[in-house]
């Protein structure tokens, strides 16, 4: 039972990371630069690293953009 709960939490976290990364990749672009379906094959460490890198690349932002991006930092 404990293992099932752990797997469910990890699956939920992975789905959240995938959704966040997909949004970050598409941010400011009309189309994403990578097929989001491919991200599902990455492990958790790679997903976290990818998300962190995308957040760092955003650069100079308007206040509205900063507020939008803050929602993604709460999962780190």
Secondary structure, 3 states (H helix, E strand, C coil): CHHHHHHHHHHHHHHHHHHHHHHHHHCCCCCCCCCHHHHCCCCHHHHHHHHHHHHHHCCCCCHHHHHHHHHHHCCC
